[in-house]
Amino acid sequence: MMDIILTLVFSIVMLLFMIFPAMKVTELIHQNFPLSKTFYNVLTIFIVLFLSLSIGLFLRFA
């Protein structure tokens, strides 16, 4: 249980730092595959969450 809490704490801190890389990744995907505006926004939020969780996991277990 403590591992999950620490991972989420590390991930919450990384949310702000992962917005710019997520926007760049979504822009790159949008250049290759045209996306609707709503899917573009949802994909950006999903990538922000994914990158934050992955960095949180790395910080906790590395």
C-alpha positions in Angstrom: 0.0 0.0 0.0 2.8 2.4 0.8 4.4 1.8 -2.6 1.2 2.9 -4.3 0.9 6.0 -2.2 4.6 7.0 -2.8 4.2 6.4 -6.5 1.2 8.6 -6.7 2.9 11.4 -4.6 5.8 11.3 -7.0 3.4 11.3 -10.0 1.4 14.3 -8.8 4.5 16.4 -8.5 5.5 15.4 -12.1 2.1 16.4 -13.6 3.1 20.0 -14.3 6.5 19.0 -15.8 5.0 16.5 -18.2 2.5 18.9 -19.8 5.0 20.3 -22.4 6.4 16.8 -23.5 2.8 15.5 -23.8 1.8 18.4 -26.0 4.8 17.9 -28.2 4.0 14.1 -28.5 0.4 14.8 -29.3 1.4 17.5 -31.9 3.7 14.9 -33.6 0.9 12.4 -33.7 -1.5 15.0 -35.0 0.9 15.9 -37.9 0.9 12.2 -39.0 -2.7 11.3 -38.3 -5.3 14.1 -38.3 -7.2 14.2 -35.0 -10.4 15.8 -34.0 -10.1 18.6 -31.4 -11.8 16.5 -28.6 -9.6 13.5 -29.3 -6.6 15.7 -29.4 -7.4 17.0 -25.9 -8.2 13.6 -24.5 -5.0 12.2 -25.9 -2.9 15.0 -24.4 -4.4 14.4 -21.0 -3.9 10.6 -21.3 -0.2 11.1 -22.3 0.3 13.5 -19.4 -1.0 11.0 -16.9 1.0 8.1 -18.5 4.2 10.1 -18.5 3.7 11.2 -14.9 2.9 7.7 -13.7 5.9 6.3 -15.5 8.2 8.9 -14.0 6.7 8.3 -10.6 7.3 4.6 -10.9 10.8 5.2 -12.0 11.5 7.5 -9.1 10.0 5.1 -6.6 11.6 1.8 -7.8 14.9 3.0 -9.5 
